[in-house]
Amino acid sequence: MRRKADLPVKICAQCARPMVWRKKWERTWETVKYCSERCRRDAKKTVSKP
């Protein structure tokens, strides 16, 4: 069993908060960019604005 401190960490591309690996992201950890659905939506809004 791993300790929480030993899990991989990434920084969210939108809010710059650290996010810790989750079992839910086990298969897609390499492609995870955002910590939440809200950050993903907000990132799309800022890119599409002129």
MDTraj code that builds the backbone (N, CA, C; nanometers):
import mdtraj as md
import numpy as np

residues = "MET ARG ARG LYS ALA ASP LEU PRO VAL LYS ILE CYS ALA GLN CYS ALA ARG PRO MET VAL TRP ARG LYS LYS TRP GLU ARG THR TRP GLU THR VAL LYS TYR CYS SER GLU ARG CYS ARG ARG ASP ALA LYS LYS THR VAL SER LYS PRO".split()
xyz = np.array([
    [0.0833, -0.1183, 0.0000],
    [0.0000, 0.0000, 0.0000],
    [0.0877, 0.1245, 0.0000],
    [0.0485, 0.2217, -0.0804],
    [0.1253, 0.3462, -0.0892],
    [0.0712, 0.4503, 0.0067],
    [0.1609, 0.5312, 0.0551],
    [0.1186, 0.6450, 0.1365],
    [0.0804, 0.7594, 0.0440],
    [-0.0053, 0.8461, 0.0890],
    [-0.0505, 0.9576, 0.0062],
    [0.0662, 1.0470, -0.0348],
    [0.1629, 1.0605, 0.0499],
    [0.2792, 1.1437, 0.0192],
    [0.3647, 1.0847, -0.0928],
    [0.3515, 0.9559, -0.1200],
    [0.4301, 0.8897, -0.2237],
    [0.3635, 0.8924, -0.3613],
    [0.2396, 0.9395, -0.3707],
    [0.1679, 0.9406, -0.4978],
    [0.2196, 1.0531, -0.5877],
    [0.2128, 1.0351, -0.7212],
    [0.2568, 1.1391, -0.8137],
    [0.1696, 1.2636, -0.8030],
    [0.2278, 1.3783, -0.8336],
    [0.1575, 1.5064, -0.8265],
    [0.1766, 1.5805, -0.9583],
    [0.0709, 1.6481, -1.0043],
    [0.0768, 1.7355, -1.1214],
    [0.0186, 1.8699, -1.0823],
    [0.0490, 1.9722, -1.1619],
    [-0.0066, 2.1059, -1.1409],
    [-0.1164, 2.1285, -1.2444],
    [-0.2304, 2.1754, -1.2008],
    [-0.3436, 2.2027, -1.2897],
    [-0.3058, 2.3145, -1.3866],
    [-0.3372, 2.2959, -1.5147],
    [-0.3028, 2.3929, -1.6181],
    [-0.3846, 2.5216, -1.6068],
    [-0.4982, 2.5182, -1.5418],
    [-0.5843, 2.6357, -1.5316],
    [-0.5629, 2.7119, -1.4005],
    [-0.5715, 2.6440, -1.2879],
    [-0.5676, 2.7130, -1.1583],
    [-0.4325, 2.7029, -1.0877],
    [-0.3414, 2.6235, -1.1404],
    [-0.2052, 2.6075, -1.0870],
    [-0.2009, 2.5446, -0.9473],
    [-0.3049, 2.4726, -0.9103],
    [-0.3050, 2.4004, -0.7833],
    [-0.2491, 2.2607, -0.8045],
    [-0.1831, 2.2060, -0.7041],
    [-0.1335, 2.0689, -0.7183],
    [-0.2487, 1.9687, -0.7102],
    [-0.2399, 1.8647, -0.7913],
    [-0.3401, 1.7576, -0.7849],
    [-0.2678, 1.6250, -0.7715],
    [-0.3160, 1.5433, -0.6816],
    [-0.2544, 1.4145, -0.6503],
    [-0.3231, 1.3058, -0.7311],
    [-0.2466, 1.2063, -0.7719],
    [-0.2970, 1.0932, -0.8487],
    [-0.4178, 1.0319, -0.7812],
    [-0.5175, 0.9958, -0.8622],
    [-0.6374, 0.9292, -0.8124],
    [-0.6569, 0.7974, -0.8863],
    [-0.7175, 0.7046, -0.8206],
    [-0.7475, 0.5752, -0.8826],
    [-0.8297, 0.5947, -1.0102],
    [-0.9189, 0.6929, -1.0086],
    [-1.0039, 0.7248, -1.1230],
    [-0.9199, 0.7586, -1.2470],
    [-0.8015, 0.8189, -1.2272],
    [-0.7147, 0.8610, -1.3373],
    [-0.6072, 0.7579, -1.3708],
    [-0.6196, 0.6375, -1.3189],
    [-0.5148, 0.5365, -1.3335],
    [-0.4746, 0.5141, -1.4789],
    [-0.5700, 0.5013, -1.5683],
    [-0.5399, 0.4726, -1.7089],
    [-0.5051, 0.5965, -1.7896],
    [-0.5449, 0.7151, -1.7444],
    [-0.5261, 0.8368, -1.8232],
    [-0.4378, 0.9404, -1.7553],
    [-0.3613, 0.9019, -1.6565],
    [-0.2808, 0.9967, -1.5795],
    [-0.1893, 1.0811, -1.6685],
    [-0.1367, 1.0240, -1.7749],
    [-0.0457, 1.0976, -1.8632],
    [-0.1162, 1.2123, -1.9356],
    [-0.2461, 1.2005, -1.9591],
    [-0.3192, 1.3028, -2.0336],
    [-0.3978, 1.3990, -1.9452],
    [-0.4014, 1.3764, -1.8158],
    [-0.4766, 1.4635, -1.7247],
    [-0.4075, 1.5999, -1.7171],
    [-0.4860, 1.7073, -1.7431],
    [-0.4325, 1.8437, -1.7394],
    [-0.4982, 1.9290, -1.6316],
    [-0.6249, 1.9006, -1.6038],
    [-0.7037, 1.9851, -1.5148],
    [-0.7490, 1.9080, -1.3918],
    [-0.7610, 1.9771, -1.2806],
    [-0.7981, 1.9131, -1.1548],
    [-0.9474, 1.8877, -1.1443],
    [-1.0270, 1.9604, -1.2215],
    [-1.1721, 1.9459, -1.2096],
    [-1.2405, 1.9795, -1.3415],
    [-1.3669, 1.9472, -1.3476],
    [-1.4483, 1.9799, -1.4649],
    [-1.4586, 2.1313, -1.4806],
    [-1.4665, 2.2020, -1.3719],
    [-1.4763, 2.3478, -1.3763],
    [-1.3520, 2.4097, -1.4404],
    [-1.2348, 2.3631, -1.4037],
    [-1.1111, 2.4140, -1.4629],
    [-1.1054, 2.3818, -1.6121],
    [-1.1512, 2.2647, -1.6505],
    [-1.1515, 2.2273, -1.7917],
    [-1.2433, 2.3199, -1.8717],
    [-1.3632, 2.3483, -1.8186],
    [-1.4571, 2.4391, -1.8864],
    [-1.4009, 2.5796, -1.8945],
    [-1.3438, 2.6300, -1.7864],
    [-1.2888, 2.7642, -1.7847],
    [-1.1720, 2.7792, -1.8819],
    [-1.0946, 2.6760, -1.8990],
    [-0.9822, 2.6800, -1.9933],
    [-1.0335, 2.6941, -2.1365],
    [-1.1423, 2.6261, -2.1690],
    [-1.2000, 2.6377, -2.3020],
    [-1.2538, 2.7784, -2.3264],
    [-1.3122, 2.8417, -2.2243],
    [-1.3659, 2.9770, -2.2373],
    [-1.2546, 3.0773, -2.2658],
    [-1.1431, 3.0660, -2.1968],
    [-1.0355, 3.1634, -2.2148],
    [-0.9656, 3.1476, -2.3496],
    [-0.9626, 3.0280, -2.4042],
    [-0.8989, 3.0051, -2.5342],
    [-0.9848, 3.0585, -2.6469],
    [-1.1161, 3.0443, -2.6381],
    [-1.2052, 3.0833, -2.7473],
    [-1.2349, 3.2323, -2.7523],
    [-1.2057, 3.3077, -2.6470],
    [-1.2312, 3.4515, -2.6480],
    [-1.1291, 3.5223, -2.7360],
    [-1.1748, 3.6211, -2.8177],
    [-1.0801, 3.6937, -2.9052],
    [-0.9945, 3.7929, -2.8321],
])
top = md.Topology()
chain = top.add_chain()
for i, resn in enumerate(residues, 1):
    res = top.add_residue(resn, chain, resSeq=i)
    for name in ("N", "CA", "C"):
        top.add_atom(name, md.element.get_by_symbol(name[0]), res)
traj = md.Trajectory(xyz[None], top)
